[in-house]
Amino acid sequence: MPKNKNKLAIFDIDGTIFRSSLLVELNWMLMKEGIFPKTIKKELDDSYFKWINRKGSYEDYINDVIDVYNKKVVGKNVNAVKRVARKVVDEQKDRVYVYTRDLIKKIRKDFILVAISGSPLVIVEAFNKYYKFDYLMATTRVVENGKFKSEFEDIPAKDKKEHILSFCAEEGFNLRGSIGLGDTEADIGFLELVDKPICFNPNMNLYRKAKREKWRVVVERKDVIYKI
């Protein structure tokens, strides 16, 4: 346990800290670096432009991104993907929200910082080089002979609530005085556990939940931060 800390602060990363999706950016960079084929652009164009033109949802687009990554990464060299992940983060490490960036700085000395993400561990670890969370939970894939397999070791995003409960039981933590920040309904599970849930730039499903539960809603738009 980090010294002199006994309260947890649990953060989603994509759309909550990082102003995009780490997986989206990793996908594109893997294509640029020739590790993924250029055909992935065509595979993603339909859902991407539907989302951009507000004729489809971001959830549909990100699900397509996940599907493409899961198919194309199988058999790829782990060190090559890690190298590309580091390149993505080195270039985009400052593309974060002011509110969550400053909150992390403010509470770091008093809180145990936990990141839970649906993005692959290879890029979450690269991101953490700069943001230094105490614990990371991210999608982890089986590796054999230095290459990624199709099987997974862990997918925290499938049930973030259960992962946080298991984590607390294993590490001997409790959730008294805890903080949680998320941006979609995938984060509701762990937001229900913490003492102070914060819905940051929430999508509609999370916003509706926040209204029912009277959770704090924070919206960062351009250079203005609204606290609702």
LINHUWO-V131967 format. One record per pair of residues at least 24 apart in sequence whose ideal C-beta (glycine too) atoms are under 10 Angstrom apart, sorted by the first residue. I is the first residue (numbers start at 0). GAP is how many residues later the second one is. Records with the same first field share a line. If there is no record, write none. Layout:
I=GAP  GAP
This chain:
0=111  133  170  171  172
1=106  107  109  110  111  132  133
3=105  106
4=102  103  104  105  106  107  108  129  168
5=104  105  106  167  168  170  171
6=100  103  104  105  166  167  168  169  170  171  172  187  188  189
7=103  104  105  106  126  127  156  159  160  163  165  166  167  168  169  170  171  172  182  185  186  187
8=94  95  98  99  101  102  103  104  105  106  124  125  168  169  170  171  172  185  187  189
9=101  102  103  104  105  106  123  125  127  150  154  157  165  168  169  170  171  172  177  180  181  183  184  187
10=89  92  93  102  103  104  105  106  120  122  168  169  170  171  176  179  187  189
11=88  103  104  105  106  145  148  168  169  170  171  172  174  175  178  179  188
12=83  87  102  103  104  105  106  110  111  114  115  118  120  123  125  168  169  170
13=48  103  104  105  110  113  143  169  170  172
14=43  47  82  167  168  169  172  185  186  187  188
15=80  81  83  84  99  101  165  166  167  168  171  182  183  184  185  186
16=78  79  80  82  83  84  86  87  98  100  110  114  116  164  166  183
17=71  74  75  77  78  79  82  99  101  105  106  109  113
18=73  75  76  77  78  79  81  182  201
19=72  75  76
20=37  40  41  44  45  96  97  98  102
21=63  66  67  70  95  96  97  98  100  101  102  104  105  116
22=39  42  43  45  46  65  94  95  96  97  100  101  116
23=24  37  38  41  42  45  64  95
24=59  60  62  63  64  66  67  70  94  98
25=39  43  47  55  58  59  61  62  63  93  94  96  97  100
26=38  39  41  42  45  46  57  61
27=37  56  60
28=52  55  56  58  59  60  62  63  94
29=38  39  42  43  46  50  51  54  55  57  58
30=37  41  53
31=52  55  56
32=47  48  50  51  54  55
33=46  50
34=37  38  41  42  45  46  48  49
35=32  33  35  36  37  40  45  48
36=35
38=29  33
39=24  25  28  29  31  32
40=27
42=24  25  28  29
43=24
56=146  147
57=126  145
58=125  126  127  144  146
61=56  122
65=52  53  54  73  91
68=50  51  70
69=50  69  71  78  80  82
70=79
71=76
72=47  49  68  74  75  76  77
73=67  73  74  75  76  77
74=69  72  73  74  75
75=70  71  72
76=68  69  70  71
77=44  63  65  66  67  68  69  70
78=43  67  68
79=66  67
80=39  41  42  60  66  67
81=38  39  40  41  43  44
82=39  43
83=38  39  42
84=34  35  36  37  38  39  40  41  42
85=36  37  39  40  41  43
86=39
87=35  38  39
88=34  35  36  37  38  39  40  41  42
89=36  39  40
91=35
92=33  34  36  37  38
93=36
95=31  34  35
96=84  86  103  104  121  123  128
97=122  125  126  127
98=82  99  101  102  119  120  121  126  127  128
99=31  81  83  98  100  101  118  120
100=30
101=123
102=76  78  95  97  115
103=27  28  29  77
104=26
106=72
107=24  25  26
109=67
110=66  67  68
111=59  61  66
112=66
113=49  50  53  54  57  59  64  66  76
114=41
115=40  41  44  47  48  51  64  66  70  71  73  74
116=39  40  43
117=37  38  39  40  42  66  68
118=38
119=28
120=32  33  35
121=26
134=32  36  38
136=26  27  29  30  53
155=34
156=29  30
157=28
158=27  30  31
159=26  27  28  29  30  31  33
160=26  27  28  29  30  31  32
161=27  28
162=26  27
163=25  26  27  28  29  30
164=24  25  28
167=25
179=35
180=35  37
181=24
182=24
184=24
187=25  27
190=24
197=29
198=29
199=25
200=25
201=26
